Amino acid sequence: MPFTSRARGLMHRAFTALVVAGLAASAMAGPISAATTTDYSIANDVPGFVATATDLGAAAATDTATVTVWLTLHNEGKLTQLLRDQQTSTSASFRKWLTQSDFDAQFSPTNQEVKSVSNYLFAKGLTVLAVAENNFYVKATGTIAQLQKAFKVSIHNFSYRGKAYRANTGNPTVSDSSGAHVAGITGLDDFGYQSTLAQRSDAAPTAWTKVSSLPGGVSFSAQCLRASETQTFTSASPSVSAKYSGTRYGQDITNTAPGPLPPCGYSPAEMQAAYHLTESYTSRFDGWGQTIVITDAFGSPTIATDAAVFSQVYDLPPIDLTVVQAPRTTNTGRCKKTDCAGWASETTLDVE
């Protein structure tokens, strides 16, 4: 659960602008209901984890936090239809992308709306840090006490799945006409994005793993980051020294003997554990019945054997691999021997 649902929605909304401008596509709308003539409650803006988390009480009033106030797009119905038309081959708008300036003119919040929201935040004692170039959001910072007052919310500490988080207990409210321009607010909680990567340990690199059945096959250590150490580097002329303290990647670059080579990597099982995929796999979200197409220049003459060995070494099911040449393509002869070897390695990496 790396994102709250409303944060994900707001990110998709920002992404929409990039799509229509020719970069990507998605759309978002944040519902707002007017509680009174001047109070605007931002609906669905309580993090989802709060419902099952343990409330530890009020957050420290003097702690600080940075919030992002997202503004409502203009003509969202028109934007949604435009996105459909741009993907419909029979439409006059098919693949006719807007420039960023055209998008801003039709859909982005106005400078006056940004100013109205910024003035509200400033009046509540918050410091405005930044405004998005396309007026999508206003970013501000303040103490927990100031944020609670500005948005009429209580902010508490919570315990969730063994970790501590901060979050608002109710929907925020903007007590000003500028609230009509607000689609959502992120940053009242600190749940945010969490990397699903497993954290490194400070243990020494584990034993190397051979990934080829042939002599001299590439091998690597399964622990990419070694324990912290300090190294001093000195240049010859002019003599300049620099000291580095921290973790170290892979094995010594001077090591060329079989065993742990300088590169390091992870096995399929380790990747599965690192990204917490076991639950998905057991629920049959495992790619069953799906075909993956990989396009590589020149390819690899040994890819079928390489992939079979890889599957055998790591106890994976036998690979159902078909190598085809794209219709009406030919080898131009521009692939030099060394370049072809590089593309063979790239192809193997992509497949495995």
DADAGI-V965085 format. One record per pair of residues at least 12 apart in sequence whose ideal C-beta (glycine too) atoms are under 10 Angstrom apart, sorted by sequence separation. I is the first residue (numbers start at 1). J is the second residue. D is the distance in Angstrom with one decimal. If there is no record, write none. Layout:
# DADAGI-V965085
i;j;d
I;J;D
I;J;D
This chain:
# DADAGI-V965085
i;j;d
14;26;8.7
15;27;8.7
16;28;6.5
30;42;7.0
31;43;4.7
81;93;9.0
86;98;8.9
126;138;9.7
127;139;9.8
128;140;5.0
129;141;5.8
144;156;9.9
155;167;7.0
156;168;8.0
172;184;8.9
207;219;9.9
208;220;6.5
209;221;7.7
231;243;7.3
232;244;7.8
250;262;5.1
251;263;8.1
307;319;4.8
12;25;9.5
13;26;7.4
15;28;8.2
16;29;9.9
30;43;7.5
31;44;6.9
32;45;9.9
118;131;7.0
127;140;6.1
128;141;8.5
154;167;9.9
155;168;5.3
156;169;5.5
172;185;5.2
208;221;5.4
209;222;6.2
230;243;6.5
231;244;5.0
232;245;9.9
249;262;8.8
250;263;5.9
251;264;7.0
306;319;10.0
308;321;8.1
12;26;4.2
13;27;6.6
14;28;7.8
30;44;7.7
31;45;9.9
82;96;9.3
114;128;9.9
117;131;9.1
126;140;4.3
127;141;5.3
153;167;9.6
154;168;7.0
155;169;7.3
171;185;9.3
207;221;7.5
208;222;8.1
230;244;7.0
231;245;7.9
249;263;9.2
250;264;4.3
307;321;5.6
11;26;8.6
12;27;7.0
13;28;2.8
30;45;8.1
125;140;9.9
126;141;6.6
127;142;6.5
153;168;4.3
154;169;4.8
155;170;9.8
205;220;9.5
206;221;6.2
207;222;7.8
229;244;8.7
230;245;4.4
231;246;9.1
249;264;7.0
250;265;9.2
304;319;8.4
306;321;9.9
12;28;4.7
13;29;7.2
82;98;8.0
115;131;9.2
124;140;8.9
126;142;4.0
152;168;9.9
153;169;6.9
154;170;6.7
172;188;6.6
205;221;4.0
206;222;4.8
207;223;9.5
229;245;7.5
230;246;8.4
303;319;9.9
307;323;9.9
9;26;9.5
11;28;8.0
13;30;7.4
114;131;5.6
121;138;6.6
125;142;6.1
126;143;9.1
151;168;7.5
153;170;5.5
155;172;9.9
168;185;8.6
204;221;9.3
205;222;7.6
206;223;5.0
228;245;6.9
229;246;7.8
231;248;7.8
304;321;5.8
9;27;9.7
10;28;6.3
114;132;8.5
117;135;9.6
120;138;9.3
121;139;9.5
122;140;8.2
124;142;7.6
125;143;8.2
152;170;8.3
153;171;7.5
205;223;4.3
228;246;5.9
229;247;8.0
303;321;7.3
304;322;9.3
9;28;4.8
79;98;10.0
121;140;4.6
127;146;9.3
151;170;9.5
152;171;9.1
153;172;5.0
168;187;9.9
169;188;9.8
204;223;7.4
205;224;8.3
228;247;5.6
229;248;5.8
304;323;6.7
8;28;8.9
9;29;8.2
10;30;6.9
111;131;9.1
115;135;9.9
117;137;9.0
118;138;5.4
120;140;9.8
121;141;9.6
125;145;8.9
126;146;5.9
148;168;8.4
151;171;8.9
152;172;6.8
153;173;7.5
168;188;4.2
203;223;6.7
205;225;8.9
227;247;7.2
228;248;8.0
303;323;6.5
9;30;6.8
82;103;9.6
114;135;4.9
117;138;5.2
121;142;8.3
125;146;4.6
126;147;7.4
147;168;8.5
151;172;3.6
152;173;4.2
167;188;6.8
168;189;6.3
202;223;9.9
205;226;5.8
225;246;9.3
226;247;6.3
227;248;7.9
6;28;9.4
109;131;9.9
113;135;7.1
114;136;9.3
116;138;9.9
118;140;8.0
124;146;6.4
125;147;9.4
144;166;7.9
150;172;8.3
151;173;6.1
152;174;8.5
166;188;8.0
167;189;3.6
201;223;7.3
203;225;9.9
204;226;6.8
205;227;9.1
225;247;4.4
226;248;4.4
301;323;9.6
109;132;9.0
112;135;9.8
114;137;8.9
115;138;9.5
117;140;9.2
124;147;8.5
126;149;9.7
150;173;9.4
151;174;6.9
152;175;6.7
166;189;5.9
167;190;7.6
200;223;7.5
202;225;8.6
203;226;8.8
204;227;6.5
224;247;9.1
225;248;7.0
226;249;7.6
300;323;8.9
6;30;7.2
79;103;8.7
82;106;8.6
108;132;9.0
111;135;6.7
114;138;6.2
125;149;7.6
126;150;6.1
148;172;9.5
150;174;8.3
151;175;8.8
165;189;6.5
166;190;4.8
167;191;6.5
200;224;7.2
201;225;8.4
202;226;8.5
203;227;7.0
224;248;9.5
225;249;6.2
226;250;7.8
299;323;6.9
323;347;9.5
82;107;8.9
108;133;9.6
109;134;8.3
110;135;6.9
113;138;9.8
121;146;9.6
124;149;6.4
125;150;7.3
126;151;9.9
147;172;8.7
150;175;8.7
165;190;5.8
166;191;8.3
200;225;4.3
202;227;4.6
224;249;6.0
225;250;8.6
226;251;8.4
299;324;9.8
108;134;4.9
109;135;4.3
121;147;10.0
124;150;3.6
149;175;9.9
150;176;9.9
164;190;9.2
165;191;5.1
199;225;9.6
200;226;9.0
201;227;8.6
202;228;6.8
224;250;6.3
226;252;9.9
299;325;8.4
42;69;9.3
79;106;7.8
107;134;9.1
108;135;5.0
109;136;7.1
123;150;8.7
124;151;8.3
165;192;9.0
200;227;9.5
223;250;9.2
224;251;10.0
294;321;10.0
42;70;9.4
78;106;7.4
79;107;5.3
108;136;7.0
109;137;8.9
151;179;9.8
163;191;9.3
223;251;9.9
323;351;9.7
78;107;7.8
104;133;9.0
109;138;9.5
121;150;6.8
221;250;7.1
291;320;8.9
293;322;10.0
73;103;9.7
74;104;9.7
104;134;5.4
120;150;7.9
121;151;9.9
220;250;7.9
221;251;6.0
321;351;7.3
74;105;9.4
75;106;6.1
76;107;7.6
103;134;7.6
104;135;7.4
151;182;9.8
158;189;8.7
160;191;7.9
163;194;9.0
220;251;8.2
291;322;9.1
293;324;9.3
295;326;7.3
74;106;6.9
75;107;5.7
104;136;9.8
153;185;9.3
219;251;10.0
299;331;9.7
319;351;8.0
73;106;9.4
74;107;5.2
100;133;8.8
101;134;9.7
155;188;6.3
156;189;9.8
157;190;9.8
158;191;8.9
298;331;7.2
319;352;9.1
73;107;5.0
74;108;7.0
100;134;7.1
151;185;6.7
155;189;8.1
297;331;9.8
298;332;9.9
9;44;8.4
10;45;9.7
73;108;6.9
74;109;7.0
150;185;9.7
153;188;6.7
6;42;8.6
73;109;7.1
74;110;8.0
298;334;9.4
316;352;9.5
6;43;9.0
71;108;8.4
72;109;6.8
151;188;7.1
223;260;9.5
297;334;9.7
298;335;5.1
6;44;5.5
7;45;9.5
71;109;3.9
147;185;9.3
221;259;8.8
222;260;9.4
226;264;9.2
297;335;7.8
306;344;8.8
310;348;8.2
314;352;9.1
5;44;7.3
6;45;5.5
70;109;9.3
71;110;9.1
74;113;9.1
219;258;6.7
220;259;9.8
221;260;4.3
224;263;9.1
225;264;8.5
301;340;8.7
306;345;9.8
4;44;9.7
5;45;9.9
6;46;8.3
7;47;8.2
30;70;6.8
32;72;7.2
138;178;9.9
147;187;8.6
148;188;9.0
218;258;9.7
219;259;6.5
220;260;6.7
221;261;8.4
224;264;4.2
300;340;8.8
307;347;9.9
4;45;8.8
5;46;9.9
6;47;8.0
7;48;9.9
30;71;9.5
31;72;9.9
72;113;8.3
147;188;6.4
217;258;8.4
219;260;6.7
220;261;6.2
221;262;9.6
223;264;7.0
224;265;7.3
298;339;7.7
299;340;9.1
300;341;9.2
303;344;7.7
306;347;8.8
307;348;7.7
310;351;8.2
311;352;8.6
4;46;8.4
5;47;8.4
6;48;8.6
28;70;8.8
30;72;6.8
71;113;6.0
216;258;6.4
219;261;6.0
220;262;8.7
221;263;8.8
222;264;7.3
224;266;7.5
268;310;8.8
297;339;9.1
298;340;5.6
302;344;7.1
306;348;5.0
310;352;4.7
4;47;4.3
5;48;5.6
29;72;7.7
30;73;9.5
71;114;6.8
138;181;9.9
205;248;9.6
208;251;8.4
215;258;8.4
218;261;6.8
220;263;5.4
221;264;4.9
222;265;7.6
223;266;9.3
268;311;9.2
297;340;9.4
298;341;9.7
300;343;7.2
301;344;6.9
306;349;10.0
309;352;9.5
3;47;9.5
4;48;5.5
29;73;7.6
138;182;9.3
144;188;9.2
219;263;9.1
220;264;4.9
221;265;8.4
222;266;6.3
270;314;9.8
298;342;9.0
299;343;7.0
300;344;3.7
303;347;5.7
307;351;5.3
3;48;9.4
4;49;7.3
28;73;8.2
69;114;9.7
71;116;9.6
137;182;9.8
140;185;10.0
202;247;8.3
205;250;8.2
218;263;7.8
219;264;10.0
220;265;4.7
222;267;6.6
268;313;9.7
269;314;7.0
297;342;9.9
298;343;4.2
299;344;7.3
300;345;7.7
302;347;9.4
303;348;6.1
306;351;7.6
307;352;6.3
1;47;9.5
4;50;9.1
27;73;8.4
30;76;9.9
71;117;6.5
135;181;9.8
137;183;9.0
141;187;8.8
205;251;6.8
219;265;9.7
220;266;8.8
267;313;8.6
268;314;5.0
269;315;8.0
297;343;5.5
298;344;7.5
300;346;8.2
301;347;9.6
302;348;7.9
306;352;7.2
1;48;7.3
29;76;5.2
70;117;9.7
136;183;9.2
137;184;9.3
139;186;9.8
140;187;8.8
200;247;7.0
218;265;9.4
220;267;9.5
222;269;9.9
223;270;9.8
267;314;5.6
268;315;8.5
269;316;9.3
296;343;6.5
299;346;9.4
300;347;4.0
303;350;9.3
304;351;9.4
1;49;6.5
28;76;8.6
29;77;9.2
69;117;5.8
137;185;9.5
139;187;8.2
210;258;8.2
222;270;6.3
267;315;9.5
268;316;6.2
296;344;9.1
298;346;8.9
299;347;5.2
300;348;5.6
303;351;6.0
27;76;7.1
69;118;8.9
137;186;8.8
210;259;9.0
267;316;9.9
297;346;8.2
298;347;7.7
299;348;9.8
300;349;9.7
303;352;9.2
29;79;9.4
124;174;9.6
208;258;8.4
296;346;6.3
297;347;8.6
300;350;9.5
29;80;8.6
69;120;8.8
124;175;9.0
208;259;5.0
209;260;9.0
296;347;4.4
300;351;8.2
27;79;6.2
69;121;7.0
124;176;9.1
207;259;9.0
208;260;4.1
295;347;9.9
296;348;9.5
299;351;9.9
27;80;5.5
121;174;9.5
123;176;8.0
207;260;8.1
208;261;7.9
294;347;7.7
296;349;9.5
14;68;9.9
67;121;8.6
120;174;6.6
206;260;9.2
211;265;8.6
296;350;6.1
27;82;9.6
120;175;8.4
121;176;9.8
123;178;9.8
205;260;6.4
295;350;9.1
296;351;8.6
14;70;7.7
17;73;7.9
27;83;6.1
120;176;4.7
208;264;9.3
209;265;8.7
211;267;8.7
294;350;5.1
13;70;7.0
16;73;7.8
25;82;9.9
26;83;8.2
27;84;10.0
69;126;9.5
117;174;8.2
119;176;8.5
120;177;8.8
121;178;8.8
209;266;9.7
294;351;6.3
10;68;7.9
13;71;9.9
25;83;5.6
120;178;4.5
206;264;9.9
209;267;6.7
292;350;9.8
11;70;9.5
13;72;9.2
14;73;9.6
20;79;7.0
25;84;10.0
67;126;7.9
69;128;9.6
117;176;8.7
119;178;7.1
120;179;7.8
205;264;7.4
292;351;9.1
10;70;4.9
13;73;6.9
16;76;9.2
66;126;9.6
71;131;9.7
116;176;7.9
118;178;8.6
7;68;9.2
9;70;9.4
25;86;7.6
66;127;9.4
68;129;9.4
71;132;8.5
73;134;10.0
116;177;7.2
117;178;4.8
120;181;9.6
209;270;10.0
17;79;8.9
20;82;6.5
25;87;7.8
67;129;9.7
68;130;9.1
70;132;9.0
73;135;9.7
116;178;4.0
117;179;8.5
120;182;9.0
7;70;9.7
13;76;9.0
16;79;6.9
20;83;6.6
64;127;9.7
66;129;6.9
71;134;9.9
73;136;8.1
115;178;8.9
116;179;9.4
117;180;9.9
6;70;9.4
16;80;9.0
19;83;7.1
22;86;9.5
66;130;9.8
68;132;9.0
71;135;6.3
72;136;9.9
114;178;9.5
116;180;8.9
117;181;5.9
71;136;6.3
113;178;7.6
116;181;6.4
117;182;6.6
13;79;9.9
16;82;10.0
20;86;7.2
70;136;6.5
71;137;6.4
116;182;9.8
16;83;7.2
19;86;8.4
70;137;4.8
71;138;7.3
113;180;8.7
114;181;8.2
19;87;10.0
68;136;9.3
69;137;6.1
70;138;8.5
113;181;4.4
198;266;9.4
68;137;5.0
69;138;4.8
112;181;9.3
113;182;9.4
67;137;9.7
68;138;7.5
69;139;7.6
67;138;9.1
68;139;5.1
69;140;6.9
110;181;8.8
25;97;9.9
67;139;7.3
68;140;8.2
109;181;6.3
198;270;8.2
22;95;9.3
66;139;6.5
67;140;5.9
109;182;9.8
198;271;9.6
22;96;9.6
23;97;8.5
66;140;7.2
67;141;7.4
109;183;9.2
197;271;9.9
22;97;3.5
65;140;9.8
66;141;4.4
67;142;7.9
198;273;6.6
199;274;9.4
21;97;6.4
22;98;7.4
65;141;6.9
66;142;8.4
198;274;4.1
20;97;6.8
21;98;5.7
22;99;8.0
23;100;9.2
64;141;6.2
65;142;7.3
197;274;5.6
198;275;8.2
19;97;8.6
20;98;5.1
21;99;6.5
22;100;8.8
64;142;6.7
65;143;8.0
196;274;7.5
197;275;7.3
198;276;8.5
19;98;9.7
20;99;9.7
21;100;4.8
64;143;5.5
65;144;6.4
195;274;9.9
196;275;5.3
197;276;9.7
20;100;9.3
21;101;9.1
27;107;9.9
63;143;6.8
64;144;7.4
67;147;6.5
195;275;9.8
196;276;5.8
17;98;9.3
21;102;8.0
22;103;9.5
62;143;5.7
63;144;4.9
65;146;9.4
66;147;9.6
69;150;9.8
196;277;9.2
18;100;8.7
20;102;8.7
21;103;5.1
61;143;6.4
62;144;7.2
63;145;9.0
64;146;8.9
65;147;6.1
69;151;9.3
17;100;7.9
20;103;5.4
21;104;9.0
60;143;8.9
61;144;5.3
62;145;7.2
64;147;8.9
67;150;8.7
19;103;9.5
60;144;6.4
61;145;4.0
63;147;9.7
67;151;8.2
268;352;8.8
18;103;9.0
59;144;5.0
60;145;9.1
61;146;8.9
17;103;5.7
20;106;9.1
58;144;8.4
59;145;9.4
61;147;9.8
16;103;9.2
17;104;8.2
20;107;7.7
61;148;7.9
59;147;9.5
59;148;8.7
17;107;7.1
58;148;8.9
65;155;8.1
16;107;8.5
17;108;7.2
214;305;9.4
63;155;8.9
213;305;9.2
214;306;10.0
217;309;8.4
212;305;9.9
61;155;9.1
63;157;9.7
212;306;8.1
59;154;8.8
60;155;9.6
211;306;9.5
213;308;9.5
214;309;8.1
58;154;6.9
59;155;4.7
213;309;5.2
217;313;9.3
58;155;7.3
59;156;5.9
60;157;8.4
212;309;6.2
213;310;10.0
58;156;5.7
59;157;5.2
211;309;7.8
212;310;8.6
57;156;6.1
58;157;7.5
59;158;9.5
211;310;6.7
213;312;7.6
56;156;6.8
57;157;6.3
213;313;7.6
55;156;5.5
56;157;4.2
57;158;9.5
65;166;7.4
212;313;7.9
55;157;7.9
56;158;6.1
211;313;5.8
53;156;9.3
54;157;9.5
55;158;5.9
56;159;5.8
63;166;7.7
69;172;9.3
210;313;7.5
211;314;8.2
53;157;9.6
54;158;6.3
55;159;8.4
209;313;8.0
53;158;3.9
54;159;4.3
67;172;9.0
69;174;8.4
209;314;9.0
45;151;9.1
50;156;8.5
52;158;9.6
53;159;6.3
54;160;7.4
59;165;9.9
60;166;9.3
46;153;8.9
53;160;4.0
59;166;5.1
71;178;9.4
76;183;9.6
45;153;8.9
50;158;6.4
52;160;7.3
53;161;8.4
56;164;7.3
59;167;8.7
72;180;7.9
42;151;8.1
49;158;7.4
52;161;9.1
56;165;9.4
59;168;9.6
69;178;9.2
72;181;5.7
41;151;9.9
50;160;8.3
53;163;9.7
54;164;9.9
56;166;9.6
69;179;9.9
71;181;5.2
72;182;6.8
73;183;7.5
41;152;8.8
42;153;9.7
47;158;8.8
49;160;5.0
53;164;9.7
58;169;9.5
70;181;9.7
71;182;6.5
72;183;4.4
49;161;8.2
53;165;7.1
55;167;9.5
69;181;9.1
70;182;7.1
71;183;6.2
72;184;9.0
21;134;9.2
39;152;8.0
47;160;9.4
69;182;5.9
70;183;4.7
71;184;9.3
53;167;7.7
55;169;7.6
69;183;8.7
70;184;4.8
17;132;9.6
50;165;8.8
69;184;8.0
70;185;7.1
18;134;9.4
49;165;7.1
68;184;8.7
69;185;5.4
70;186;7.1
17;134;6.1
35;152;9.8
50;167;5.3
68;185;7.1
69;186;8.5
14;132;8.0
47;165;8.1
49;167;7.4
50;168;8.1
67;185;5.7
68;186;4.9
69;187;8.8
17;136;6.9
47;166;9.7
48;167;9.8
50;169;6.7
67;186;6.8
68;187;5.4
14;134;8.6
16;136;9.9
47;167;4.8
50;170;9.5
66;186;9.7
67;187;3.6
68;188;9.9
46;167;7.4
47;168;7.6
66;187;5.4
67;188;6.0
14;136;5.4
46;168;6.2
47;169;9.7
65;187;6.0
67;189;9.8
13;136;7.8
14;137;7.6
45;168;7.4
46;169;7.1
65;188;7.0
13;137;9.9
46;170;6.3
65;189;8.8
66;190;9.9
45;170;8.7
46;171;6.0
65;190;7.2
10;136;9.0
45;171;4.9
46;172;8.9
10;137;8.2
44;171;7.4
45;172;5.7
63;190;9.8
218;345;9.3
43;171;6.1
45;173;9.8
41;170;9.0
42;171;5.5
43;172;10.0
59;188;10.0
41;171;5.3
42;172;5.0
218;348;9.7
41;172;7.6
42;173;7.1
59;190;9.6
40;172;9.4
41;173;5.0
42;174;7.1
40;173;6.6
41;174;8.3
39;173;5.4
40;174;4.8
38;173;9.9
39;174;7.4
40;175;7.9
35;171;9.7
38;174;9.0
39;175;5.2
40;176;7.9
36;173;9.6
38;175;5.9
39;176;8.5
40;177;8.3
42;179;7.9
45;182;9.8
33;171;9.4
35;173;6.7
38;176;6.4
40;178;8.3
41;179;8.3
45;183;9.8
53;191;9.4
36;175;8.6
38;177;6.6
40;179;2.8
45;184;5.8
47;186;9.6
50;189;8.0
35;175;9.2
37;177;8.7
38;178;9.9
39;179;7.1
40;180;6.0
42;182;6.2
44;184;8.2
45;185;6.0
49;189;8.4
38;179;7.8
40;181;8.9
42;183;7.8
43;184;8.9
45;186;8.5
47;188;8.3
50;191;9.0
211;352;8.7
32;174;8.8
38;180;9.9
40;182;6.6
42;184;5.8
46;188;9.0
47;189;4.7
49;191;6.0
42;185;5.9
45;188;7.9
46;189;8.5
47;190;9.6
48;191;8.8
35;179;9.3
45;189;9.6
47;191;5.4
34;179;8.0
47;192;9.4
34;180;7.6
32;179;7.1
32;180;7.1
32;181;8.9
32;182;6.6
32;183;7.0
30;182;7.8
31;183;8.5
32;184;8.7
30;183;3.3
31;184;9.2
29;183;7.1
30;184;4.2
28;183;7.6
29;184;9.7
30;185;9.3
28;184;8.7
1;160;9.0
1;161;8.7
4;167;8.7
6;171;9.9
13;183;7.0
13;184;8.4
10;183;7.0
9;183;8.9
10;184;5.0
9;184;7.3
10;185;8.9
11;186;8.8
10;186;6.0
6;183;9.4
7;184;8.1
9;186;9.9
6;184;5.5
7;185;9.8
8;186;10.0
6;185;8.7
7;186;4.9
6;186;7.3
7;187;9.0
4;186;7.9
7;189;8.7
11;193;9.6
3;186;9.6
7;191;8.3
4;189;6.9
7;192;7.2
8;193;9.9
7;193;8.3
4;191;6.0
3;191;8.1
4;192;8.1
2;191;8.6
3;192;7.5
4;193;10.0
1;191;8.1
2;192;8.0
3;193;6.2
2;193;5.3
3;194;8.8
2;194;5.0
1;194;8.3
2;195;8.0
2;196;6.7
